[in-house]
Amino acid sequence: YQLLHQGTDIVPLQFIGFKNSQIGTDVVIQDSTSQQKLCANVAAQIVAFACGKADDDRNKNFEGGRPSSIIIGEELNPKTLGALLAHFENKVMFQGFLWNINSFDQEGVQLGKVLAKRVLAHDTDGALKVYSDLLNI
């Protein structure tokens, strides 16, 4: 979180929280359940990123202004997990449309496959050789 709170690059964040525990029961410790503590931390982090905190000590100064959004569900289960996956899949697809790139044409993945074939064929040099030797391939 240090990089996200105080780094020079602003990284938009997406928080995901669930109102209820998956297991249905929870232990109360210090007047609150672990689920309540998790939800309190989600709320607190969103406010901390947005509002920050001024302090004369540079290590304790947080500028704020860090954009974030939240998705809140009732409970994490197979249906909500599928909905989350579909949401992010669609988000990536539409971002690709807006940026005029093919989100499903993964050239970096293809490059990795080509390099992996070279490693398996022992056709390596430079950094590829160093890492394949390190991994005893």
C-alpha positions as CSV (number, residue, x, y, z in Angstrom):
1,Y,0.0,0.0,0.0
2,Q,2.9,2.4,0.5
3,L,3.5,2.8,-3.2
4,L,-0.3,3.3,-3.8
5,H,-0.6,5.9,-1.0
6,Q,2.6,7.8,-1.5
7,G,4.1,6.8,-4.8
8,T,4.8,9.4,-7.6
9,D,2.4,7.5,-10.0
10,I,-1.3,7.7,-9.3
11,V,-2.8,4.2,-9.7
12,P,-6.6,4.0,-9.9
13,L,-7.9,1.3,-7.5
14,Q,-10.9,-1.0,-7.5
15,F,-12.0,-2.3,-4.1
16,I,-14.2,-5.3,-3.8
17,G,-16.0,-5.9,-0.5
18,F,-18.7,-8.3,0.7
19,K,-21.2,-7.5,3.5
20,N,-21.5,-11.1,4.8
21,S,-18.9,-13.8,5.6
22,Q,-18.9,-16.9,3.4
23,I,-19.0,-19.2,6.4
24,G,-22.0,-17.5,7.9
25,T,-20.6,-17.4,11.4
26,D,-17.8,-15.2,12.8
27,V,-16.0,-14.7,16.1
28,V,-16.4,-11.5,17.9
29,I,-13.0,-10.1,19.0
30,Q,-12.7,-6.7,20.6
31,D,-16.4,-5.8,20.0
32,S,-16.5,-6.6,16.3
33,T,-16.3,-9.6,14.0
34,S,-13.5,-10.2,11.5
35,Q,-16.1,-9.5,8.7
36,Q,-16.9,-6.1,10.3
37,K,-13.1,-5.4,10.5
38,L,-12.6,-6.3,6.8
39,C,-15.5,-4.0,5.8
40,A,-14.2,-1.2,8.1
41,N,-10.8,-1.4,6.4
42,V,-12.3,-1.2,2.9
43,A,-14.2,1.9,3.9
44,A,-11.1,3.4,5.7
45,Q,-8.8,2.7,2.7
46,I,-11.1,4.4,0.2
47,V,-11.3,7.5,2.4
48,A,-7.5,7.4,3.1
49,F,-6.7,7.3,-0.7
50,A,-9.2,10.0,-1.5
51,C,-8.6,12.4,1.4
52,G,-5.1,11.7,2.6
53,K,-3.7,13.3,5.7
54,A,-1.4,16.3,6.1
55,D,1.6,15.9,8.4
56,D,4.8,17.7,8.8
57,D,6.6,14.3,8.9
58,R,7.0,13.4,5.2
59,N,6.7,9.7,6.1
60,K,3.2,10.4,7.6
61,N,2.0,12.8,4.9
62,F,-0.5,11.4,2.4
63,E,-1.6,13.8,-0.4
64,G,-4.9,12.0,-1.1
65,G,-6.6,12.5,-4.5
66,R,-6.0,8.9,-5.4
67,P,-9.0,7.7,-7.4
68,S,-10.8,4.5,-6.4
69,S,-14.1,2.8,-6.8
70,I,-15.9,0.0,-5.0
71,I,-17.9,-3.0,-5.8
72,I,-20.0,-4.3,-2.9
73,G,-21.7,-7.7,-2.8
74,E,-23.8,-9.5,-0.3
75,E,-21.5,-12.5,-0.1
76,L,-18.7,-14.1,-2.1
77,N,-20.1,-17.3,-3.8
78,P,-19.7,-19.0,-7.2
79,K,-22.4,-16.7,-8.7
80,T,-20.9,-13.5,-7.5
81,L,-17.4,-14.6,-8.5
82,G,-18.7,-15.3,-12.0
83,A,-20.3,-11.9,-12.1
84,L,-17.0,-10.3,-11.0
85,L,-15.1,-12.1,-13.7
86,A,-17.6,-11.2,-16.3
87,H,-17.5,-7.5,-15.2
88,F,-13.7,-7.3,-15.5
89,E,-13.7,-9.2,-18.7
90,N,-16.1,-6.7,-20.2
91,K,-14.2,-3.8,-18.7
92,V,-11.0,-4.9,-20.4
93,M,-12.9,-5.5,-23.7
94,F,-14.4,-2.0,-23.7
95,Q,-11.2,-0.3,-22.7
96,G,-9.6,-2.0,-25.7
97,F,-12.3,-0.6,-27.9
98,L,-11.8,2.9,-26.6
99,W,-8.0,2.7,-26.9
100,N,-8.2,1.0,-30.3
101,I,-6.3,-2.1,-29.2
102,N,-7.3,-5.8,-29.4
103,S,-7.6,-6.8,-25.7
104,F,-7.6,-10.5,-26.8
105,D,-4.5,-10.3,-29.0
106,Q,-1.9,-11.0,-26.4
107,E,1.4,-10.5,-28.1
108,G,3.3,-10.6,-24.7
109,V,1.8,-14.0,-24.0
110,Q,2.8,-15.2,-27.5
111,L,6.4,-13.9,-27.0
112,G,6.5,-15.9,-23.7
113,K,5.4,-19.1,-25.5
114,V,8.1,-18.6,-28.2
115,L,10.8,-18.0,-25.6
116,A,9.5,-21.1,-23.6
117,K,9.9,-23.3,-26.7
118,R,13.5,-22.0,-27.1
119,V,14.2,-22.8,-23.5
120,L,12.9,-26.4,-23.9
121,A,14.9,-26.8,-27.1
122,H,18.0,-25.5,-25.2
123,D,18.3,-22.7,-27.7
124,T,19.1,-20.0,-25.2
125,D,21.5,-17.1,-24.8
126,G,21.8,-14.0,-22.6
127,A,19.2,-13.5,-19.9
128,L,17.1,-16.4,-21.2
129,K,20.1,-18.8,-20.7
130,V,20.8,-17.4,-17.2
131,Y,17.2,-17.9,-16.0
132,S,16.8,-21.3,-17.7
133,D,20.1,-22.4,-16.0
134,L,19.0,-21.0,-12.7
135,L,15.8,-23.2,-13.0
136,N,17.8,-26.3,-14.1
137,I,16.0,-26.5,-17.4
